[in-house]
C-alpha cells in the first residue's frame, strides 16, 4: 500500500543515544503522544529510544518532524508502512533499564562502540548465497517459525535475554566462521552482534535496518526470505518476499498444513500466539489446544450457572 492509497502510517524506529533524565523524558513524551493522538508502544531508557507507532499520515509526519527538532534524534531513521487503519489500540510510553533486555550488567555492549559490520540489503543478499556463512536469526523461536531467511539457524528461545546462554551452548563451534545476524528492525542485532564479538566470534555482521528494510529494497525485493515477518502490533505479520520465490514456512499447530495465520489462543488464561489455518481456527474455536478449549468451556458453563442462579434469586 502506498502513501497516496492509505490514511495511516506505521513507524518503526530506534536510536542508541544517551538520554539525560530519561524517566522524566518518558513522562513528557507520553503526554506529547497523547496530545498528538498517535498510538503504539515506545520504550525509553538511559541508552536510547525504541518504538513502533501508528497514526494518520499527518500525525506521523508531525511526530517525525517534531523528533527531528530534538538534537538527540535529528538523524533517527524511520521505517514506514502505509495502512488503511491503526496498527495499535492504545499508546504506551514506558521507561526501561534496557531497550532490549539482555541482563548482562558486567558486559559493555554499547552499539556505538562495539557491534557487527552493517550490511545493506544487497550486501546481505550476496552473503546469504555464500557456502561458508552461518546465518543466525536474532529473534525468538516463534518469530522464526512464521518466516525466516533460508538456511538460518532457529534460536530455541522465547525471550531475548535467553540468547547469551543459548549461544554459549550452541554456537561456539562457529567462532571462526562469518556469522550473519538479522532481526525485525535491527535493534536486537545491535546488542547481539556486540555480544558475539565479546564472546570471541571473529567475523560478525548485521542486516542494517532489519528484515523490514530488506523487504522494501527495490533491487533485492525480499528474495531468500520465506514466510512472513512477525510484527508487534495488531497486524501480527507482514509480507517480505515480493517475488514468486516465496515459500510458506509456517505450519498449522493442529493439522501441520502450511499457513501464515498467526492468532492468539482464545483462552484468556493462555493467549498463546500460534500459527493456525482458517479451517482449524473454526474447528478449535481459536484455541491452541484441546486443554484450552476445555478451560474456556468450563468457564462458560460456570458463568451460565451463576447467571441462572442470579435469575432464580431475583424471582
C-alpha positions as CSV (number, residue, x, y, z in Angstrom):
1,X,0.0,0.0,0.0
2,X,1.4,3.4,-0.9
3,X,1.2,6.8,0.7
4,X,-1.4,8.0,-1.7
5,X,-3.7,5.0,-1.2
6,X,-3.7,5.0,2.6
7,X,-4.8,7.1,5.5
8,X,-2.5,5.8,8.2
9,X,1.2,5.1,8.6
10,X,3.1,2.7,10.9
11,X,6.5,3.9,12.1
12,X,9.3,1.6,13.4
13,X,12.4,3.3,14.8
14,X,15.2,3.3,17.4
15,X,18.3,5.0,18.3
16,X,21.0,4.3,20.9
17,X,21.9,7.7,22.4
18,X,22.3,8.9,26.0
19,X,19.1,10.5,27.1
20,X,19.5,12.8,30.2
21,X,16.8,12.4,32.7
22,X,15.3,9.6,30.8
23,X,12.5,8.9,33.2
24,X,11.3,12.5,33.1
25,X,11.6,12.5,29.3
26,X,9.4,9.3,29.3
27,X,6.5,11.1,31.1
28,X,6.9,14.2,28.8
29,X,6.9,12.0,25.7
30,X,3.8,10.1,26.8
31,X,1.9,13.4,27.3
32,X,3.1,14.6,23.9
33,X,2.0,11.3,22.1
34,X,-1.5,11.5,23.8
35,X,-1.9,15.1,22.7
36,X,-0.8,14.3,19.1
37,X,-3.2,11.3,19.0
38,X,-0.9,8.6,17.9
39,X,-1.0,5.0,19.2
40,X,1.7,2.4,19.7
41,X,4.5,1.2,22.0
42,X,7.6,3.3,22.8
43,X,10.3,2.2,25.2
44,X,12.8,4.8,26.6
45,X,15.9,4.0,28.6
46,X,19.0,5.9,29.6
47,X,20.7,4.3,26.5
48,X,18.1,5.5,23.9
49,X,14.6,5.0,22.4
50,X,12.9,2.1,20.6
51,X,9.4,2.5,19.3
52,X,6.7,1.5,16.9
53,X,3.5,3.6,16.5
54,X,0.6,4.3,14.1
55,X,-1.4,7.4,13.3
56,X,-2.8,9.3,10.3
57,X,-0.3,10.4,7.7
58,X,-0.5,13.9,9.2
59,X,0.1,12.7,12.7
60,X,3.1,10.5,11.9
61,X,4.6,13.2,9.7
62,X,4.3,15.6,12.6
63,X,5.8,13.1,15.0
64,X,8.9,12.7,12.8
65,X,9.2,16.5,12.3
66,X,9.0,17.2,16.0
67,X,11.5,14.5,16.9
68,X,14.0,15.9,14.3
69,X,13.9,19.2,16.2
70,X,15.4,17.4,19.2
71,X,19.2,17.3,18.8
72,X,19.2,13.7,20.3
73,X,17.0,12.3,17.5
74,X,17.8,14.5,14.5
75,X,19.2,11.7,12.4
76,X,17.0,8.9,13.7
77,X,15.9,6.5,10.9
78,X,12.2,5.7,10.4
79,X,10.9,2.6,8.7
80,X,7.4,3.4,7.3
81,X,4.5,1.2,6.3
82,X,1.2,2.6,5.0
83,X,-2.1,1.1,6.1
84,X,-5.8,1.8,6.0
85,X,-6.2,1.7,9.7
86,X,-4.4,2.0,13.1
87,X,-2.0,-0.9,13.9
88,X,-2.4,-0.2,17.7
89,X,-5.3,0.3,20.0
90,X,-3.6,2.4,22.7
91,X,-0.4,4.4,23.4
92,X,2.2,3.1,25.8
93,X,5.4,5.0,26.6
94,X,7.4,3.3,29.3
95,X,10.9,3.6,30.9
96,X,13.0,0.5,30.9
97,X,16.5,-0.3,32.2
98,X,17.4,-1.6,28.7
99,X,15.9,-1.1,25.2
100,X,16.3,-4.8,24.6
101,X,16.5,-7.0,27.7
102,X,19.9,-8.7,27.8
103,X,20.7,-8.5,31.5
104,X,24.5,-8.5,31.2
105,X,25.5,-5.7,33.5
106,X,29.1,-6.8,33.6
107,X,29.5,-6.6,29.8
108,X,29.8,-3.3,27.9
109,X,27.6,-3.7,24.8
110,X,27.2,-0.1,23.7
111,X,26.3,-0.4,19.9
112,X,28.0,2.9,19.3
113,X,31.2,1.3,20.5
114,X,31.0,-2.4,19.6
115,X,28.9,-4.3,17.0
116,X,28.9,-6.3,13.8
117,X,29.6,-4.8,10.4
118,X,26.4,-3.4,8.9
119,X,25.4,-4.9,5.6
120,X,22.9,-3.3,3.2
121,X,20.1,-5.5,1.8
122,X,22.1,-6.0,-1.4
123,X,25.2,-7.0,0.5
124,X,23.3,-9.2,2.9
125,X,21.6,-11.0,-0.1
126,X,25.1,-11.6,-1.6
127,X,26.4,-13.0,1.7
128,X,23.4,-15.3,2.0
129,X,24.4,-17.1,-1.2
130,X,27.9,-18.0,0.1
131,X,28.6,-21.5,1.4
132,X,30.9,-20.5,4.2
133,X,28.5,-18.3,6.2
134,X,26.4,-19.0,9.4
135,X,23.1,-17.2,9.4
136,X,21.7,-16.6,12.9
137,X,18.1,-15.4,13.4
138,X,18.3,-12.8,16.2
139,X,14.6,-13.1,17.1
140,X,12.6,-15.5,19.2
141,X,11.8,-19.0,18.1
142,X,8.1,-18.3,17.4
143,X,9.0,-15.4,15.1
144,X,11.3,-17.7,13.2
145,X,8.5,-20.3,12.7
146,X,6.4,-17.8,10.9
147,X,9.1,-16.7,8.5
148,X,12.9,-16.5,8.1
149,X,15.9,-16.4,5.8
150,X,16.7,-19.7,4.1
151,X,19.2,-21.8,5.9
152,X,19.1,-19.6,9.0
153,X,19.6,-21.2,12.4
154,X,16.5,-21.2,14.6
155,X,17.2,-20.0,18.2
156,X,15.4,-22.2,20.7
157,X,14.5,-19.2,22.9
158,X,11.3,-17.5,23.9
159,X,12.9,-14.2,25.2
160,X,15.9,-12.2,24.0
161,X,17.6,-12.5,27.4
162,X,18.0,-16.2,26.8
163,X,20.4,-15.6,23.9
164,X,23.7,-15.5,25.9
165,X,23.2,-19.0,27.4
166,X,21.9,-20.4,24.1
167,X,24.8,-19.0,22.1
168,X,27.4,-20.4,24.5
169,X,25.8,-23.8,24.3
170,X,25.1,-24.0,20.6
171,X,27.3,-21.6,18.6
172,X,30.9,-21.9,20.0
173,X,31.9,-24.2,17.0
174,X,31.3,-21.3,14.6
175,X,33.7,-18.7,16.1
176,X,36.0,-18.8,13.1
177,X,33.1,-18.6,10.5
178,X,31.4,-15.5,9.1
179,X,28.2,-15.0,11.1
180,X,25.3,-13.1,9.6
181,X,22.6,-11.8,12.0
182,X,19.2,-10.3,11.4
183,X,16.1,-9.3,13.3
184,X,12.9,-7.4,12.6
185,X,14.1,-3.8,12.6
186,X,17.8,-4.1,13.5
187,X,17.8,-3.1,17.2
188,X,18.2,-6.6,18.7
189,X,21.2,-7.3,16.4
190,X,22.9,-4.1,17.7
191,X,23.3,-5.9,21.0
192,X,23.5,-9.4,19.7
193,X,26.5,-8.8,17.5
194,X,28.3,-7.0,20.3
195,X,27.9,-10.0,22.5
196,X,29.1,-12.3,19.8
197,X,32.3,-10.2,19.4
198,X,32.8,-10.2,23.1
199,X,32.5,-14.0,23.1
200,X,35.3,-14.3,20.6
201,X,33.5,-14.5,17.2
202,X,35.8,-13.1,14.7
203,X,33.7,-12.2,11.7
204,X,30.3,-10.8,12.6
205,X,27.7,-9.0,10.5
206,X,24.2,-7.5,11.0
207,X,21.5,-6.7,8.4
208,X,21.2,-2.9,8.6
209,X,17.6,-1.9,9.1
210,X,16.5,-5.5,9.7
211,X,14.0,-7.6,7.8
212,X,11.5,-4.8,7.1
213,X,14.2,-2.7,5.3
214,X,15.3,-5.8,3.4
215,X,11.8,-6.3,2.2
216,X,11.5,-2.7,0.9
217,X,14.7,-2.8,-1.1
218,X,13.8,-2.4,-4.8
219,X,16.8,-4.5,-6.0
220,X,16.5,-7.4,-3.6
221,X,12.7,-7.4,-3.3
222,X,12.9,-9.7,-0.2
223,X,14.5,-12.6,-2.0
224,X,15.6,-15.6,0.1
225,X,13.2,-14.7,2.9
226,X,10.4,-17.3,3.2
227,X,7.1,-16.8,5.0
228,X,6.1,-13.6,6.7
229,X,7.7,-11.3,9.3
230,X,6.2,-11.2,12.7
231,X,5.5,-7.7,14.0
232,X,4.5,-6.5,17.4
233,X,1.2,-4.8,16.5
234,X,-2.4,-5.6,15.5
235,X,-1.2,-6.7,12.0
236,X,0.7,-9.6,13.6
237,X,2.7,-10.3,10.4
238,X,3.7,-8.5,7.2
239,X,4.9,-9.9,3.8
240,X,8.6,-9.5,2.9
241,X,9.4,-11.5,-0.2
242,X,7.9,-9.7,-3.2
243,X,8.9,-12.3,-5.8
244,X,7.4,-15.6,-6.9
245,X,10.1,-17.4,-4.9
246,X,8.3,-17.0,-1.6
247,X,7.6,-20.2,0.3
248,X,5.1,-20.6,3.2
249,X,7.2,-22.0,6.1
250,X,4.6,-21.6,8.9
251,X,2.8,-24.8,9.9
252,X,-0.7,-25.0,11.5
253,X,-0.3,-26.1,15.1
254,X,-3.2,-28.5,14.7
255,X,-3.0,-30.1,11.2
256,X,0.6,-29.2,10.2
257,X,-0.6,-27.7,6.9
258,X,1.3,-24.6,5.5
259,X,-0.1,-21.4,6.9
260,X,0.9,-17.8,7.7
261,X,-2.0,-17.1,10.0
262,X,-0.9,-16.1,13.5
263,X,-3.6,-15.8,16.2
264,X,-3.9,-15.6,20.0
265,X,-5.4,-18.5,21.9
266,X,-9.0,-17.7,22.9
267,X,-8.4,-19.0,26.4
268,X,-7.8,-15.8,28.4
269,X,-5.5,-17.6,30.8
270,X,-3.3,-18.7,27.9
271,X,-3.3,-16.2,24.9
272,X,-0.5,-18.2,23.3
273,X,0.3,-16.9,19.9
274,X,0.3,-19.7,17.4
275,X,0.0,-20.5,13.7
276,X,-3.4,-21.8,12.7
277,X,-5.0,-22.3,9.3
278,X,-8.6,-21.0,8.7
279,X,-10.2,-24.4,8.9
280,X,-8.6,-25.4,12.2
281,X,-9.4,-21.9,13.6
282,X,-13.1,-22.8,13.1
283,X,-12.8,-26.3,14.4
284,X,-10.8,-25.4,17.5
285,X,-12.6,-22.1,18.1
286,X,-9.3,-20.2,18.0
287,X,-7.7,-22.3,20.8
288,X,-4.2,-23.6,20.7
289,X,-5.1,-27.0,22.3
290,X,-7.9,-29.2,23.5
291,X,-7.0,-28.4,27.1
292,X,-7.6,-24.7,26.4
293,X,-10.9,-25.5,24.8
294,X,-11.9,-27.4,27.9
295,X,-10.8,-24.4,30.1
296,X,-12.9,-22.0,28.1
297,X,-15.9,-24.3,28.1
298,X,-15.7,-24.8,31.9
299,X,-15.6,-21.1,32.5
300,X,-18.6,-20.5,30.2
301,X,-20.5,-23.3,32.0
302,X,-19.7,-21.7,35.3
303,X,-20.8,-18.3,34.1
304,X,-24.1,-19.8,32.8
305,X,-24.7,-21.4,36.2
306,X,-24.0,-18.1,38.0
307,X,-26.4,-16.3,35.7
308,X,-29.1,-18.8,36.2
309,X,-28.7,-18.7,40.0
310,X,-28.9,-14.9,39.9
311,X,-32.1,-15.1,37.8
312,X,-33.7,-17.5,40.3
313,X,-32.7,-15.4,43.2
314,X,-34.3,-12.3,41.6
315,X,-37.7,-14.1,41.1
